[in-house]
Amino acid sequence: DKEQNKVHWVRQKTSGDAPSSRGLHCAAAIGTNMCIFGGAAQNQLMSNEAFVLDATSWKWTKIDSGENAPAPRAGACLCALDDNSVLLFGGAKPTEVGLLGLNDVWVLHVDDFETGKGRWECLIEHQSVEDDSSSSAFPPGRNAATLTEIDAKKMLPGSASSESDKCYLLQGGWAPFKKTFNDVFVLRITSK
C-alpha cells in the first residue's frame, strides 16, 4: 500500500566548516557522526580532506590530522572501524600518466569531534600488483569498489578469528580506464 510507504527528502541546513562542492568522495557513519573523505571538484582537483558532520547538531567540522595523511584521491572506500575511527581503502589518484588505482589501507582516528583533532595511521602502503594476478592475496589498486564490514563468525565459518577481529569484504571496482574487477577479498584487522 503506497499510503504506508511515504518517502520524502528534506533539505537539511548545516553550519560549521563544510566541505567544498565535490563528487566521488566517500562517507561512513561513526556513532552519531558522518565522516567524509576526499573526492574531486568539478575542475578535477582531488582532495585528501576529511570532515565530520554531527547528525545531532548538523554542524560540520574539518578534521585537522597534521602532515601524515593519505594522498588526494577519488572513488575510495570508507567504513566505520569503531565509534571514533574510519577505515579507508584505495581510490584513484592523479599521476602524470593518468589515474592510478590505489590499494593502500588507512585508519582515521578522530580524537576530538568538537575540535576536529584527528590522526591518520597507514596500515598497508600502496603496493603494485598485476591486474591479472589471480594468485595474489593482495588486491590490485582500484577505485569505485565496495567495502563492507562482515560478521566473520557467520560468513567465514571455520576461519580463525578472535572477538576483537574485524573483517571487511572488498568487491569489484576498476583500475581506471584499464579493467573492471569482479573479485572478492577479505581484509581482517586484529586489534592490538
Backbone hydrogen bonds, N-H to C=O, Kabsch-Sander energy under -0.5 kcal/mol:
donor,donor_aa,acceptor,acceptor_aa,energy
4,Q,1,D,-1.0
5,N,1,D,-0.7
12,Q,10,V,-0.8
15,S,58,W,-2.0
17,D,60,W,-1.4
18,A,16,G,-1.4
23,G,40,A,-2.4
26,C,37,F,-2.1
28,A,35,C,-2.1
30,I,33,N,-2.9
33,N,30,I,-1.8
34,M,53,L,-2.1
35,C,28,A,-3.0
36,I,51,F,-2.5
37,F,26,C,-2.2
38,G,49,E,-2.1
39,G,73,R,-2.6
40,A,23,G,-3.1
41,A,45,L,-2.5
44,Q,41,A,-2.2
47,S,39,G,-2.4
47,S,73,R,-0.6
51,F,36,I,-2.1
52,V,61,T,-2.7
53,L,34,M,-3.0
54,D,52,V,-0.6
54,D,59,K,-2.4
55,A,32,T,-2.5
55,A,53,L,-0.7
58,W,54,D,-2.5
59,K,54,D,-0.6
60,W,15,S,-3.3
61,T,52,V,-2.2
63,I,50,A,-2.9
64,D,116,G,-3.6
65,S,63,I,-0.8
69,A,67,E,-1.2
73,R,47,S,-2.0
74,A,92,A,-1.9
75,G,24,L,-3.4
77,C,89,F,-2.6
79,C,87,L,-2.1
81,L,82,D,-0.5
81,L,85,S,-2.7
82,D,85,S,-1.5
85,S,82,D,-0.8
86,V,108,L,-1.8
87,L,79,C,-3.5
88,L,106,W,-3.1
89,F,77,C,-2.2
90,G,104,D,-2.0
91,G,102,L,-0.6
91,G,142,R,-2.7
92,A,74,A,-2.5
93,K,100,L,-2.2
95,T,98,G,-1.8
98,G,95,T,-1.3
100,L,93,K,-2.9
101,G,99,L,-0.5
102,L,91,G,-3.2
102,L,142,R,-0.5
105,V,124,I,-2.5
106,W,88,L,-2.4
107,V,121,E,-2.5
108,L,86,V,-2.4
109,H,107,V,-0.7
109,H,119,R,-3.0
110,V,84,N,-3.5
110,V,108,L,-0.6
111,D,109,H,-0.9
111,D,117,K,-1.3
112,D,117,K,-2.0
116,G,112,D,-1.9
117,K,112,D,-1.0
118,G,64,D,-2.1
119,R,109,H,-2.1
120,W,65,S,-0.5
120,W,68,N,-0.7
121,E,107,V,-2.2
123,L,105,V,-2.3
123,L,121,E,-0.7
124,I,105,V,-1.9
133,S,130,E,-1.7
134,S,132,D,-1.5
136,S,133,S,-1.2
142,R,102,L,-2.4
143,N,174,W,-2.0
144,A,75,G,-2.4
145,A,75,G,-0.6
146,T,171,Q,-2.1
148,T,169,L,-1.9
150,I,167,C,-2.8
152,A,150,I,-1.0
154,K,151,D,-0.5
155,M,151,D,-3.1
156,L,152,A,-2.2
159,S,156,L,-2.1
161,S,159,S,-0.9
165,D,162,S,-1.2
166,K,189,I,-2.5
167,C,150,I,-0.7
168,Y,187,L,-2.4
169,L,148,T,-3.2
170,L,168,Y,-0.6
170,L,185,F,-3.0
171,Q,146,T,-2.2
172,G,183,D,-1.8
174,W,143,N,-2.5
175,A,179,K,-2.6
178,K,175,A,-2.9
179,K,175,A,-1.7
181,F,173,G,-3.1
185,F,170,L,-2.3
187,L,168,Y,-2.9
187,L,185,F,-0.5
188,R,186,V,-0.6
189,I,166,K,-3.2
190,T,188,R,-0.5
191,S,189,I,-0.5
